[in-house]
Amino acid sequence: MAEAAASIFPRPGNNVEILVHVDETLDQWQRQELVSFLESSEGIESAEFCPLRYHLMLVQYDRERMNSREVLGRVQSRNVHAELIGPM
């Protein structure tokens, strides 16, 4: 039972937030599509673009389920050129 609860409610100490730089200028629809795609990915808790700095994206993920390179790979899998800036 505890394992099932842990998979639904990740422990707060496992979450890491990183900053990703997106090279392209994405319109509102493209940004929302990318956020939705990332948030539907197992291991990613949240994703959002910084207000008024639409080339910067904050992504929070569970470090026991993936790493920052895998997060970046998910972004790039949507044909978006991006680089990992680092943890927040």
HELIX and SHEET records of a PDB file:
HELIX    1   1 ALA A    2  ILE A    8  1                                   7    
HELIX    2   2 PRO A   12  ASN A   14  5                                   3    
HELIX    3   3 GLN A   28  GLU A   39  1                                  12    
HELIX    4   4 SER A   68  GLN A   76  1                                   9    
SHEET    1   A 4 ILE A  44  CYS A  50  0                                        
SHEET    2   A 4 ARG A  53  ASP A  62 -1                                        
SHEET    3   A 4 ASN A  15  VAL A  22 -1                                        
SHEET    4   A 4 ALA A  82  PRO A  87 -1                                        
END                                                                             
